[in-house]
Amino acid sequence: MPDFVDEAVLHVKAGDGGHGCASIHREKFKPLGGPDGGNGGRGGDVVLEVDGNTATLLEYQRRPHRKAGNGTPGQGGHRSGANGAELVLPVPDGTVVTGADGEVIADLVGQGTRLVIAGGGHGGLGNAALASTKRKAPGFALKGEAGEELDIRLEIKTIADVGLVGFPSAGKSSLIAALSAARPKIADYPFTTLIPNLGVVEAGTVQYVIADVPGLIPGASEGKGLGLEFLRHIERCSTLLHVLDCATYEQGRDPVSDLEVLEAELAVYGERTGVDLSDRPRIVALNKVDVPEARELAEMVAPILQERGYRVLEVSAASREGLRELSFALAEQVAAARAARPVEEPTRTVLRPREIGEVPFQVVKAGDNVFRVLGDKPARWVRQTDFQNEEAVGYLADRLNRLGIEEALAKAGATEGAEVRIGDEEDAVVFDWDPTINAEEIVPGPRGTDSRLG
């Protein structure tokens, strides 16, 4: 398996909340001291965090299923359960997070940037928290909620200022090694570079990052060579550097035709991804001019490329000729791009309260005397209910009535015996609606029972 992986599909599951506890305080001479059941602990979140020491998604390709810790149940004596452990997943700078539907969830840029990708479930309330003047000693507690669970796709898009584009063995790796402290693998055979390489260059007061991606060949857009797979790593680059080999011995190749092929492949990539690279400034480096024949060819094609609007520099990574001029030319373009970049306003989190009168649920007729109750709050309450406990079911009925669902069902045309479904379509809980039961009144009875359900 390769050491560098820039794409991974991850299944994440946040921790479930712990169940609340139904307990009655008991001690000598005080057998019924009141409810003292504690709340369940909250489930742990799954968090993506940008880590400068992480450069690949290999670990997530090896282990694609990740789960945070569950909250523990509450206990008697007003002891709340412990919260589940948060799961922090380190990702490289420039990681794009996409949902299963292909929609971009976040673009994680900057050391320490965090994203809660899956929230832990809330812990259930214990019977001490559920006690009221009408229900002084509840014989039930609420169940903890399940944590969020989803599939996400992670994709690295390298953070760099300058992207090097060229044919295999054009000298891109040698150039990045000569300009910076990066030490990529260099060899005299095609496709030596199999992963993007980054290097930091200093030119005067400007410091910038250059990225070397695997070489392109004619037909890369059709899957030849390494295809266009790694071009995503130059999407964020403000400047492109075409590295053209002036000393190639391959028949039918020359710097002008090579440049035309590279531009054609970049155009195809833009059409397929919607990322337009045509507006990025280009600089052309005619490489390997330390070879006499290459120097002659460079001097011949330079005017042709300049007439087409390219800034052309003759360089040699081997002899370091022209590298200072190249580094300052790139720095000039990078500085101009940074100056033209709009100043980002500091992000602010705006909390908007729910509008007065906004209904937190919706009643929809789904058939002959069949109704669905839609809304996060009713669905969450149903998931928290222990349906083996009559008192818990009665408490749910009271909550739904206070929310206005009984009245909404009557307005929607529901009659006695109507089938009411609450929750997701796949696992909805079905009730037979009886409008004759007064949910406002609770007739005291043994703990865990409700006279209305007798």
C-alpha positions in Angstrom: 0.0 0.0 0.0 1.4 3.5 -0.9 2.5 5.8 1.9 0.7 8.8 0.4 -3.1 8.8 0.1 -5.0 11.9 -0.7 -8.6 10.5 -0.7 -10.4 8.4 1.8 -14.0 7.5 2.6 -14.7 7.5 6.3 -17.6 6.1 8.4 -17.9 8.1 11.6 -20.2 7.4 14.6 -20.5 9.7 17.5 -21.0 8.3 21.0 -24.5 7.5 22.3 -25.8 9.3 25.3 -26.2 7.3 28.6 -29.6 6.4 29.9 -31.0 8.3 32.9 -31.5 6.5 36.1 -34.8 5.9 37.9 -33.9 5.6 41.6 -35.6 6.4 45.0 -33.4 7.6 47.9 -33.6 5.2 50.8 -32.0 5.3 54.2 -32.7 4.3 57.7 -36.0 5.9 59.1 -36.5 7.4 55.6 -37.6 4.7 53.3 -39.0 7.0 50.6 -36.7 10.0 50.4 -37.7 11.1 47.0 -36.2 10.5 43.5 -32.4 10.7 43.2 -31.7 9.2 39.8 -28.9 11.0 38.0 -28.7 12.0 34.3 -26.9 10.0 31.7 -23.6 11.3 30.3 -23.4 12.9 26.9 -21.9 10.9 24.0 -18.5 12.0 22.6 -18.2 14.0 19.5 -16.2 13.1 16.4 -14.0 16.0 15.5 -11.8 16.7 12.5 -8.8 18.8 13.3 -6.1 20.2 11.0 -2.7 18.9 12.2 0.6 20.1 10.7 2.2 16.8 11.4 -0.3 14.9 9.3 0.4 14.7 5.5 -1.7 11.8 4.3 -5.0 10.0 4.8 -3.4 6.6 4.7 -4.5 5.8 8.3 -8.2 6.4 7.4 -7.9 4.2 4.3 -6.6 1.4 6.5 -9.2 1.9 9.2 -12.3 3.6 7.7 -14.6 3.1 10.7 -14.2 5.4 13.6 -16.4 5.8 16.7 -16.4 8.1 19.7 -17.0 7.0 23.3 -20.5 6.5 24.7 -21.8 8.3 27.8 -22.4 6.2 30.8 -25.8 5.7 32.5 -26.7 7.8 35.5 -26.8 6.3 39.0 -28.7 6.7 42.2 -27.7 9.4 44.7 -27.9 12.1 42.1 -24.8 10.8 40.4 -24.7 11.7 36.7 -23.0 9.5 34.2 -19.6 10.3 32.7 -19.5 12.0 29.3 -18.1 9.9 26.4 -14.6 10.5 25.2 -14.3 12.9 22.3 -12.6 11.4 19.2 -10.2 13.8 17.4 -9.2 12.8 13.9 -6.1 14.7 12.6 -6.3 15.7 9.0 -3.8 17.5 6.7 -4.1 21.2 6.1 -6.3 21.8 3.0 -8.6 18.8 3.6 -12.0 19.1 1.9 -14.9 17.2 3.7 -17.8 16.1 1.5 -21.0 14.3 2.5 -22.4 11.2 1.0 -24.5 13.3 -1.3 -21.4 15.0 -2.8 -22.1 18.4 -1.1 -19.1 20.1 0.5 -19.4 20.2 4.2 -16.2 22.1 5.1 -12.9 23.2 3.7 -10.4 22.8 6.6 -7.5 25.3 6.2 -5.2 26.5 8.9 -3.4 24.8 11.8 -5.8 23.8 14.6 -9.0 24.3 12.6 -11.7 22.0 14.1 -15.0 20.7 12.8 -17.5 18.6 14.8 -18.5 16.3 12.0 -20.7 14.1 14.2 -22.3 15.3 17.4 -22.7 13.0 20.4 -26.1 12.0 21.7 -27.6 13.8 24.7 -27.8 11.8 27.9 -31.2 10.9 29.2 -32.7 12.7 32.2 -32.9 10.8 35.5 -36.1 10.7 37.5 -34.8 13.4 39.9 -34.7 15.9 37.0 -38.2 14.8 35.9 -39.9 15.3 39.2 -42.6 18.0 39.3 -45.5 19.1 41.5 -47.8 16.7 39.6 -45.3 13.9 39.4 -43.4 14.0 42.6 -41.7 10.6 42.3 -41.4 9.5 38.7 -40.9 5.8 38.3 -39.1 6.2 35.0 -36.2 8.0 33.3 -35.4 9.1 29.8 -33.2 7.1 27.5 -30.0 8.5 26.0 -30.0 9.6 22.4 -28.0 7.9 19.7 -25.0 9.8 18.4 -24.9 11.0 14.8 -23.6 8.5 12.2 -22.6 9.3 8.7 -20.3 8.6 5.8 -17.9 11.4 4.7 -15.3 11.7 2.0 -12.0 13.4 2.7 -9.9 14.9 0.0 -6.6 16.7 0.3 -6.0 19.8 -1.8 -2.5 21.0 -1.1 -2.0 24.5 0.2 0.7 26.0 -2.0 1.3 29.3 -3.9 3.0 28.0 -7.0 2.2 24.7 -8.8 4.8 23.1 -11.1 3.3 21.5 -14.2 5.3 19.5 -16.8 6.0 16.2 -18.5 7.6 13.3 -16.6 11.3 13.8 -16.3 11.1 17.5 -17.2 13.1 18.3 -14.1 10.3 19.5 -11.8 11.7 17.5 -8.8 15.2 18.7 -9.5 13.9 22.2 -9.7 12.0 22.1 -6.4 15.1 20.5 -4.8 17.3 23.3 -6.1 14.9 26.1 -5.1 14.0 24.9 -1.6 15.1 22.5 1.1 12.7 19.8 -0.2 14.3 16.5 -1.1 12.0 14.6 -3.5 13.0 11.4 -5.2 15.0 12.1 -8.4 15.8 9.5 -11.0 16.2 9.3 -14.8 13.0 7.4 -15.6 9.5 8.6 -16.2 7.0 8.9 -13.3 9.6 9.1 -10.6 7.3 11.5 -8.8 4.3 9.5 -7.6 3.1 11.9 -4.9 2.9 15.8 -4.6 6.0 17.3 -3.1 6.1 20.7 -1.3 9.0 23.1 -0.8 9.4 26.5 0.8 11.2 29.2 -1.1 12.5 32.6 0.1 13.1 35.4 -2.4 13.9 38.6 -0.7 11.1 39.4 1.8 8.6 37.0 0.2 8.3 33.4 1.4 6.1 31.1 -0.6 5.3 27.3 -1.1 5.8 25.5 -4.3 4.1 22.1 -5.2 5.5 19.5 -7.6 2.8 17.1 -8.9 3.4 13.9 -10.9 4.0 14.5 -14.6 1.3 14.9 -17.3 1.4 13.2 -20.7 -0.8 13.4 -23.8 -4.0 11.6 -23.0 -3.8 12.1 -19.3 -7.4 13.2 -19.3 -8.3 9.7 -20.7 -6.5 7.9 -18.0 -3.0 7.6 -19.5 0.0 7.7 -17.2 -1.2 8.9 -13.8 -4.1 10.7 -15.3 -5.3 14.0 -13.9 -5.7 12.6 -10.4 -3.1 14.8 -8.7 -4.0 18.1 -10.4 -6.3 18.9 -7.5 -3.2 19.8 -5.6 -2.7 22.9 -7.7 -6.3 24.1 -7.5 -5.3 26.5 -4.7 -2.1 27.8 -6.3 -2.1 31.4 -7.4 0.6 30.9 -10.0 1.5 28.0 -12.4 5.0 27.3 -13.5 5.3 25.3 -16.7 8.6 23.3 -16.6 9.6 22.4 -20.2 12.3 20.0 -21.0 14.6 21.4 -23.7 16.9 18.3 -23.6 14.4 15.6 -24.4 15.3 13.0 -27.0 11.8 11.7 -27.5 10.7 12.0 -31.1 8.0 14.5 -31.9 8.5 16.5 -28.7 9.6 20.1 -28.3 8.9 22.8 -25.7 6.2 24.5 -27.8 4.2 21.3 -28.4 4.7 20.2 -24.8 3.2 23.5 -23.6 0.2 23.1 -25.8 -0.4 19.6 -24.5 -0.1 20.8 -20.9 -2.6 23.6 -21.5 -5.0 21.2 -23.2 -4.9 18.8 -20.2 -5.4 21.7 -17.8 -8.4 22.8 -19.8 -9.9 19.3 -19.7 -9.4 19.1 -16.0 -11.2 22.4 -15.6 -14.2 21.2 -17.6 -14.4 18.0 -15.6 -14.1 19.6 -12.1 -15.5 23.1 -12.7 -12.2 24.6 -11.4 -11.1 27.1 -14.0 -7.3 27.4 -14.1 -7.1 29.6 -17.2 -7.0 32.8 -15.1 -3.9 31.8 -13.1 -0.7 33.6 -14.1 1.8 31.4 -16.0 5.6 31.5 -16.0 7.5 29.2 -18.4 10.8 27.7 -17.3 12.9 26.3 -20.2 14.9 23.7 -18.2 18.2 21.9 -18.7 20.0 24.8 -20.6 23.3 23.4 -19.1 23.2 21.1 -22.1 24.5 22.9 -25.2 21.8 21.6 -27.6 19.1 22.5 -25.0 20.4 26.0 -24.7 20.2 26.5 -28.5 16.6 25.1 -28.5 15.6 27.4 -25.6 17.0 30.5 -27.3 15.0 29.6 -30.4 11.6 28.9 -28.8 11.7 31.6 -26.1 10.6 34.4 -28.5 7.8 32.2 -29.8 6.4 31.7 -26.3 6.9 35.4 -25.4 4.8 36.3 -28.4 2.0 34.1 -27.0 2.1 36.2 -23.8 4.2 33.9 -21.5 7.0 35.1 -19.3 9.9 32.9 -20.2 13.0 32.1 -18.2 15.9 29.8 -19.2 17.1 27.8 -16.2 19.1 24.7 -15.2 18.4 22.8 -12.0 21.8 21.1 -12.4 24.0 24.2 -12.8 21.6 26.5 -10.9 21.7 28.9 -13.8 18.7 31.3 -13.8 17.2 30.0 -10.5 17.6 33.3 -8.7 15.7 35.1 -11.4 13.1 32.4 -11.4 12.6 32.5 -7.7 12.2 36.3 -7.7 9.8 36.2 -10.7 7.6 33.7 -8.9 7.8 35.8 -5.7 6.6 38.8 -7.7 3.6 36.9 -8.9 2.8 35.5 -5.5 3.1 38.9 -3.8 0.7 40.4 -6.4 -1.8 37.6 -5.9 -1.7 38.0 -2.1 -2.1 41.8 -2.4 -5.2 41.3 -4.7 -6.8 38.8 -2.3 -9.7 40.4 -0.4 -9.3 40.9 3.3 -11.2 38.2 5.1 -13.6 39.4 7.7 -13.3 37.6 11.1 -15.9 34.9 11.3 -18.8 35.5 13.7 -21.3 32.9 14.9 -24.8 34.4 14.8 -27.4 32.9 17.0 -30.9 33.4 15.8 -33.7 32.5 18.2 -36.7 30.7 16.9 -39.4 33.1 15.6 -42.4 33.6 17.9 -45.3 31.5 16.8 -43.1 29.2 14.7 -44.5 25.6 15.0 -41.7 23.1 15.8 -43.6 20.2 14.1 -45.9 19.5 11.2 -48.9 17.1 10.9 -49.2 15.5 7.4 -52.1 13.2 6.3 -50.5 10.0 4.9 -53.7 8.0 4.1 -57.2 7.2 5.2 -57.2 8.3 8.9 -53.4 7.9 8.9 -51.2 10.9 9.9 -47.5 11.6 10.2 -46.0 14.0 12.8 -42.8 15.5 11.4 -40.3 17.5 13.4 -37.0 17.0 15.3 -38.5 17.6 18.7 -41.3 15.0 18.6 -38.9 12.4 17.0 -36.3 13.1 19.7 -38.9 12.7 22.5 -40.0 9.3 21.0 -36.4 8.1 20.9 -36.0 9.0 24.6 -39.0 7.1 25.7 -38.9 3.7 27.4 -42.1 2.1 25.9 -41.9 -0.8 28.5 -42.8 1.7 31.2 -46.4 3.0 31.2 -45.5 6.1 33.2 -42.8 7.0 30.6 -45.4 6.6 27.8 -47.8 8.8 29.7 -45.1 11.4 30.2 -44.5 11.4 26.4 -48.3 11.9 25.8 -48.2 14.9 28.1 -45.2 16.4 26.3 -46.8 15.9 22.9 -50.1 17.4 24.1 -48.3 20.5 25.5 -46.5 20.9 22.2 -49.9 21.1 20.5 -49.9 17.9 18.5 -53.3 16.7 19.9 -54.9 20.0 18.7 -53.1 19.8 15.3 -54.3 16.2 14.7 -57.9 17.3 15.4 -57.6 20.2 12.9 -56.1 17.9 10.3 -59.2 15.7 10.5 -58.0 12.8 12.7 -60.7 10.8 14.4 -60.7 8.3 17.2 -58.6 5.3 16.3 -56.5 7.2 13.8 -53.0 5.8 13.1 -50.3 8.4 14.1 -46.7 7.8 13.1 -43.9 9.8 14.7 -40.3 9.5 13.7 -38.4 8.5 10.6 -40.2 6.6 7.8 -38.1 3.5 8.4 -38.5 3.2 12.2 -41.5 5.3 13.0 -43.4 4.6 16.2 -47.1 4.0 15.6 -49.9 5.2 18.0 -53.6 4.7 17.9 -55.0 8.2 18.7 -57.7 8.4 21.4 -58.9 12.0 21.7 -61.1 11.1 24.7 -58.1 10.7 27.0 -57.4 13.8 29.0 -53.6 14.1 29.0 -53.7 17.1 31.4 -54.8 15.0 34.3 -52.7 12.4 36.0 -54.3 9.9 38.4 -51.7 8.9 41.0 -50.8 5.2 40.9 -47.9 2.8 41.5 -44.6 4.0 40.1 -44.1 2.9 36.5 -47.8 2.9 35.7 -50.3 5.3 34.2 -54.0 4.9 34.7 -54.8 6.3 31.3 -53.2 3.3 29.6 -54.9 0.7 31.7 
